[in-house]
């Protein structure tokens, strides 16, 4: 409700006080508008994904947690405003029909990757099924031709790869799965 805040911590003990005694008076606590919320969540989704199409953006968050839809005409208008404001840029991904977007501040990195001048991660990483790279399954299938699967909620007899199988990223490619059990 915003009435109390953690004033300080001592070891693992939290000490609370009234918000007006903890929060500096210059902090704006006004409720953001629907458009401000949409912009915030869309920018965060694109930042997390690195490059994202409209479908990736709208599926990054659940509507029930943002309290604002990230799809439809409102989302299209917000993307236009973010491009106009210099925050986003349109990007093309070979093999994809829909436009994609990047944060303008990431343009240099994207150009370096496109020229082959970027040292790609060349190690092996085990990625959680909840990692940003594999969070939206359709996106991972489209970009990497790899289908991550979380089988923790499937009955044991239906699991193919294991309860909490992790995706194996080798360099810039998914090469398999590992059940850490």
C-alpha positions as CSV (number, residue, x, y, z in Angstrom):
1,X,0.0,0.0,0.0
2,X,3.1,2.3,0.2
3,X,2.4,3.2,3.8
4,X,5.6,1.6,5.2
5,X,9.1,1.1,3.8
6,X,12.2,-0.6,5.0
7,X,14.2,2.1,6.8
8,X,17.3,0.0,7.3
9,X,18.5,-3.5,7.8
10,X,20.6,-5.0,10.6
11,X,21.9,-8.5,9.6
12,X,18.7,-10.2,8.4
13,X,16.3,-8.0,10.4
14,X,14.3,-5.3,8.6
15,X,13.3,-2.2,10.4
16,X,10.2,-0.3,9.0
17,X,9.1,3.3,9.2
18,X,6.5,5.4,7.6
19,X,7.2,6.1,3.9
20,X,7.4,9.9,4.5
21,X,10.2,9.3,7.0
22,X,12.2,7.1,4.6
23,X,11.6,8.4,1.0
24,X,13.2,11.7,0.1
25,X,10.6,14.4,-0.6
26,X,11.9,15.0,-4.1
27,X,11.0,11.5,-5.3
28,X,8.0,11.6,-7.6
29,X,5.4,9.1,-6.3
30,X,2.6,9.9,-8.7
31,X,1.0,7.0,-10.6
32,X,2.4,6.7,-14.1
33,X,0.0,7.1,-17.0
34,X,-0.9,4.1,-19.1
35,X,1.3,5.3,-21.9
36,X,4.3,5.8,-19.5
37,X,3.8,2.2,-18.2
38,X,3.6,0.9,-21.8
39,X,6.8,2.7,-22.8
40,X,8.6,1.4,-19.7
41,X,7.6,-2.2,-20.2
42,X,8.3,-2.1,-23.9
43,X,11.8,-0.7,-23.5
44,X,12.6,-3.2,-20.8
45,X,11.4,-6.1,-23.0
46,X,13.6,-4.9,-25.9
47,X,16.5,-4.4,-23.6
48,X,16.2,-7.9,-22.2
49,X,15.8,-9.5,-25.7
50,X,18.5,-7.4,-27.4
51,X,16.5,-7.4,-30.6
52,X,12.7,-7.9,-30.6
53,X,9.7,-8.0,-32.9
54,X,6.3,-6.9,-31.9
55,X,5.3,-10.4,-30.9
56,X,8.5,-10.8,-28.7
57,X,7.7,-7.5,-27.0
58,X,4.0,-8.3,-26.3
59,X,4.9,-11.8,-25.0
60,X,7.8,-10.8,-22.7
61,X,5.5,-9.8,-19.8
62,X,2.1,-11.2,-18.9
63,X,-0.7,-8.6,-19.2
64,X,-1.8,-9.3,-15.6
65,X,1.6,-8.1,-14.2
66,X,1.9,-5.0,-16.4
67,X,-1.7,-3.9,-16.1
68,X,-1.4,-2.7,-19.7
69,X,-1.6,-4.5,-23.0
70,X,1.7,-4.5,-24.9
71,X,0.0,-5.4,-28.2
72,X,-2.5,-3.8,-30.5
73,X,-2.8,-0.2,-31.8
74,X,-1.5,1.3,-28.5
75,X,1.7,-0.7,-28.8
76,X,2.1,0.2,-32.5
77,X,1.8,3.9,-31.6
78,X,4.2,3.6,-28.7
79,X,6.8,1.9,-30.9
80,X,6.4,4.8,-33.3
81,X,6.9,7.3,-30.6
82,X,10.0,5.5,-29.3
83,X,11.5,5.5,-32.8
84,X,10.6,9.2,-33.3
85,X,12.2,10.0,-29.9
86,X,15.4,8.2,-30.9
87,X,15.1,5.5,-28.2
88,X,14.4,2.6,-30.7
89,X,15.5,1.8,-34.2
90,X,14.1,-0.6,-36.7
91,X,16.4,-3.5,-37.5
92,X,16.1,-6.3,-40.1
93,X,16.8,-9.9,-39.3
94,X,17.4,-12.1,-42.2
95,X,14.7,-14.7,-42.6
96,X,12.1,-12.8,-40.6
97,X,9.2,-11.0,-42.2
98,X,8.2,-8.7,-39.3
99,X,10.2,-5.7,-38.4
100,X,12.4,-5.9,-35.3
101,X,13.6,-3.2,-33.0
102,X,16.7,-2.5,-31.0
103,X,17.5,0.2,-28.5
104,X,19.4,3.0,-30.3
105,X,22.1,2.8,-27.7
106,X,22.8,-0.8,-28.9
107,X,23.3,0.2,-32.5
108,X,27.1,0.1,-32.3
109,X,27.2,-3.4,-30.9
110,X,24.7,-4.6,-33.6
111,X,26.8,-3.0,-36.4
112,X,29.9,-4.6,-35.0
113,X,28.3,-8.0,-34.9
114,X,27.0,-7.6,-38.5
115,X,30.5,-6.8,-39.7
116,X,31.9,-9.9,-37.9
117,X,34.0,-7.7,-35.7
118,X,32.5,-8.7,-32.4
119,X,34.1,-11.5,-30.4
120,X,31.2,-13.8,-29.9
121,X,30.9,-15.8,-26.7
122,X,32.8,-19.0,-27.6
123,X,32.4,-21.0,-24.4
124,X,29.7,-23.3,-23.2
125,X,26.8,-22.1,-21.0
126,X,23.9,-23.9,-19.4
127,X,20.9,-21.7,-19.5
128,X,17.9,-21.9,-17.2
129,X,14.6,-22.4,-18.9
130,X,13.7,-18.9,-17.5
131,X,16.7,-17.2,-19.2
132,X,15.8,-14.1,-21.3
133,X,17.3,-15.8,-24.3
134,X,14.8,-18.7,-24.1
135,X,11.9,-17.2,-22.2
136,X,9.7,-16.7,-25.2
137,X,9.8,-20.2,-26.8
138,X,8.5,-19.1,-30.2
139,X,11.2,-16.5,-30.6
140,X,13.9,-19.0,-29.7
141,X,12.6,-21.5,-32.3
142,X,12.5,-18.7,-34.9
143,X,15.9,-17.2,-34.3
144,X,17.9,-20.3,-33.3
145,X,15.9,-23.2,-34.7
146,X,15.9,-24.7,-31.2
147,X,12.9,-25.6,-29.1
148,X,13.5,-25.1,-25.4
149,X,11.2,-27.1,-23.2
150,X,10.4,-26.8,-19.5
151,X,9.2,-30.2,-18.4
152,X,8.9,-29.6,-14.7
153,X,5.1,-29.3,-14.9
154,X,4.7,-32.4,-17.1
155,X,4.1,-35.9,-15.5
156,X,7.3,-37.9,-15.3
157,X,6.2,-40.4,-17.9
158,X,5.8,-37.5,-20.5
159,X,9.2,-36.0,-19.9
160,X,11.7,-36.4,-22.7
161,X,14.6,-34.3,-21.4
162,X,14.2,-34.2,-17.6
163,X,12.5,-32.3,-14.9
164,X,14.6,-29.1,-15.0
165,X,16.5,-29.6,-18.3
166,X,18.9,-26.8,-19.1
167,X,19.6,-25.5,-22.6
168,X,23.3,-25.9,-23.7
169,X,24.6,-22.8,-25.5
170,X,27.9,-23.4,-27.3
171,X,29.2,-20.1,-28.8
172,X,26.2,-18.6,-30.6
173,X,24.3,-21.9,-31.1
174,X,22.1,-24.1,-29.0
175,X,23.5,-27.6,-29.2
176,X,21.4,-29.6,-26.8
177,X,20.0,-30.0,-23.3
178,X,21.2,-31.3,-20.0
179,X,19.3,-32.6,-17.0
180,X,21.5,-31.5,-14.1
181,X,20.1,-34.3,-12.0
